[in-house]
Amino acid sequence: MSTDEIRNKLIKLINELVFTEHSEARDRELAVEINQLSPDPKWSDYVFWSDDYFKEDETIDYDKLFKKIFNE
């Protein structure tokens, strides 16, 4: 899988995790998938425990997040 494919998949999964209602089981499934794709095991800290990666409109700033998790 290319880096662009990984990023697109991560966007889809993180958006589902953060912005949609789903069961706890689906929550765990999403986290496992994201953990497998993300090169940074602390990705959830950046999304759930920091406002640094959110824009004013409360969407995720994926450019900034990916710079962090992909060490760019």
Number of C-alpha atoms within 10 A of each C-alpha: 6 7 10 9 10 14 17 11 15 20 16 13 17 20 13 15 18 14 10 9 10 11 9 9 9 13 14 12 14 18 16 11 14 23 16 11 16 17 14 15 12 12 18 15 9 15 17 10 10 10 12 12 20 16 12 9 7 9 12 19 15 16 10 14 17 19 10 16 15 12 9 7
